[in-house]
């Protein structure tokens, strides 16, 4: 078995994908014709977005991601060679600041933002 996807349910897949391109530089890998499912070009593990309505169609119950509520108990993390610059760029693109970049005791630089849907995003350097 291998880890293949992180899938986030959102209210507007196309707008979210456009936001991630603007905020983090990821290009669209796939967007279905109904705009209810899309994947970003992120390497070997896919980051995908699915319309919230699909959760019900798939027989799942979800809590909606929203900026008005606390972030869900999960985050996605993007590794950057320039955490400070990537953090500033994400804020300029509309991300909400959570925690500015700081160096952890193990040497990793870590920052946190929330995306347009309220999803918690870590921007970090590599460890070691």
N, C-alpha and C positions, 0 to 999 in steps of 0.2 A: 504494500500500500504506500501511497505518497500523497502529500498535501497538494491539492490541485487548485482550489479556489478559496477566496474570501468573497462572500456575497453579502452585499448590504442592501436592504430594502429601503427604497426612497419614494417620495411622492412624484418626482419628475426625473426620470432616468437621463434624458437628453441634456437637461439643464445641469444635472449633477456632473455628467461627463465633461461638459463644456467648462464647468467650474474647476474640475480637477486638472484639466489641461492648462487653464489660466493660472491656477494657484500653485501647481506642483510640476507642470510640464509633461504630464503623461498624455500620449496620443491615443486616439480611439483605435482599438484593434478590431472590434465588432460592435455593431448596433443593429438589432433586428428592425425590420420595416415597421413594426408597431411601436417602436421606441419604448418597449416594456422590458428589454434586456439588453445590456451592453457590457463590454469588457474593455479595459484599458491595456495598453502595451506596458506591462510591468515586469517582464522577465518570465521565469519558469512557472511561478505561481500567479494565477490570474486574479486580478481585482475586478469584480463584477458588480453591477448595480441592477436591481430588479424592481419593478413597480410593486408598491405595497399590495395592490390588488392581486398580484400573483401569489402572495402568501396564502390567502384564502383559497385560491384555486388549487394550490399545492397541499391544502389540508393543514396548514400551519397557522397558529395564532402568534402574532408579534406585538411588541410595543413599538409604536411609531417613534422614529428618531425626530427630535425637534429641538430647536435652540431654547425653547421656553421651559424645557424640563432638564433635569440633570442628565449628563451623558450616560449612555448605556454602559454596563460593566465590561466593556471591551474597547480596545483601541486598535488602530492600524498604525504601523510605523514605517516611515520612509527614511532611508539612510542617505545622508548628504555629506559631501566633502566640505561644505560651507554652511553649517547649521545656522549661524547668525544671518547670513544672506538669504537662505531659504526661508527662514522664519519671517524675515522682513518682507520678502516677496509674497508669502502666503497672506500676511496681514494686508498688504496692498491690494491683493486680489479679493479680499472680502472675508477671510477667515477671522474668527473671533479669538483673541488671545486668551490663553489659559495660564501658561507659565513660560516666561522668557528663557532663553538658553542659559543653562548652567552646567558646570562640569561636575560630574558625579565622582565619588571617592575612587572609583575604578578607572577614571580617566575619560569616560565617554561624555560627550556634550549632548544634552537632551533639552528639547523644548516641546511645548504642547499648544495646539490650537484646536478649535472646533470648526468643522466645515459648515457649509450653508444649511445642512440638515441637522446639525448638532452632533455629528459623529466626532469622537475624540481622535485626533491625529497626532502622533509623535513624530517629530523631526529630530533625527539623531545622527551622530557620527558612528563609525564602526567601533566595536569594542576591541581594545588592545591595539 
